[in-house]
């Protein structure tokens, strides 16, 4: 079950109200107005592999052939915009070290990694490292690594 490829990073931070707009998070058929709205929306897609359709949001500095660079990007986003702490001081999700370990194991297998959580400011943070090619969607690479 080998996988050969590279990774693209995508991120979004916004309100829960925006995040709930699922109609903007799903592409429709080619040429459909819902697809045009999906393509221009900055919202994260419902299916991770659909990030690859959002070519305008793909950046060369967020395209990696080295998994450690992809993980470093995820870690930096997490540290720049950390998750909400409970009143007890505990995190509502896995500790960062566990998230990194999971990403290090799964990304080389061709499994997308998404870190989504609420921030202290009550914004939703969504950071994704997407495998290219996708195991689930036949979508051309939006930007091959240089």
N, C-alpha and C positions, 0 to 999 in steps of 0.2 A: 504494500500500500504506500509506495513512495510518492513523493511530490517534489517537483522541481519548479522553482519560481522565485519571486521577489515579493516585496510588501509595499503597500501604500498606507499612509497615515491620514486620518481625517478627524476633525474635532468640531464640536458644537457646544456652546453654553448658552442657555436661554431659560425662559420661564416655563413652568409646568403647563401653563395655558397654551403656549406655542407647541410644546412637545406633544400635547394631546391631539393636535391637528393631523390625524392619521391620513386624511385624504391628500395631504401634501407630502406624505412619506411613502407613497406607493406609486410606481409608474403605471400608466395605462398602456394601451396599445400604441404602436407607432403612429404619429400624426394626431393623436388625441390631445385635446386641451389639458387633460389631467396629466399627461406625460410632460407637456411643456411646463406646467406648474411645478411638477416634481423636479425637473431638471434645473430650474432656477431657484428652487427653495434651498435654503441653507440647512434645513432640518435633516436629522439623520434618517435614513430610510428604515423601513420596518424589517427588511431583509438585508443583512450585512453586505452581501455581495453586490447589491445594487448601488453601493457607494461608487463602484467602478463606472457606472453610467454618468456620474457627475464629473465629467471631464474638467469643467471650469474650476472645480474645487481640488483638483489633483495638482500637487506641487512637486517640483524636482527635489527640493530639500526635505520632502516627506515621502520619498521613494527610496527604498533600501534593498540592497542585495545581501546585507549582513544583518542577521536577526538581532545582534547586540545593539546595533544602531536603532532599530525599530523599538526595542525595549527601552533604550535610553530616552527616546522621544516620549513614549508613554509615561515613563517615570517623571520626566520633566513636567509634562502636562499635569500630572497628579500632584506634584509638589507645588506647582504654580497655583493650582486651584484645588486645594484639598477638600475631602468630603466633610460633611457636617459631623460634628462630635455630639454624642448624646450628652444629656445633663450629667451623667455619671462619668463623662470623659472618654467613654468607649466609642469606638467606631461602629457604624451600623453594618459594615461589610468586612470582607477579609482584610487582614493587614497587608501592607504594601509588599512585604517580602513574599507572601503567598501568591499575590497577584503576579509578581515578576516570575516566580518559579513556574506557575501555570503557563504564562506566556512563553517562557523559554522552552518548555516541553512541547507545547501544541503548535506554535507558529511554524516550526520546521516540518510539521506533518501536513501543512496546508489547511489548518483550522484558524479561522478569523478569531481575533480577540477584541472584545469590547469592554471597556470600563465605563459604566454608567452609574451615576450617584448624584445625590442632592448635596449642594454646597451649603456653607454657613449662611450665605445670603439668600437661601431658598431657591437658587437656580438649579436647573438640571445640567449636569456636565456629562458629555458623551464623547469618549475618545475611542477610536477604532483603528486597529492595524488589520488591513484586509489583504488576504493572500491573492496573488495574481500569478497565474490564472486561478480563477475561482473553481472550487470543486463542485459548486452547485449551479452556477450561472455561466452560460456561454457568452461572455462579454469580452470584447477585445480590450487589451491593455490600454488604459488611457494615457500612459506615459512610461515607456520602457526606461529602466535605469540607465544612466549615462556612464 
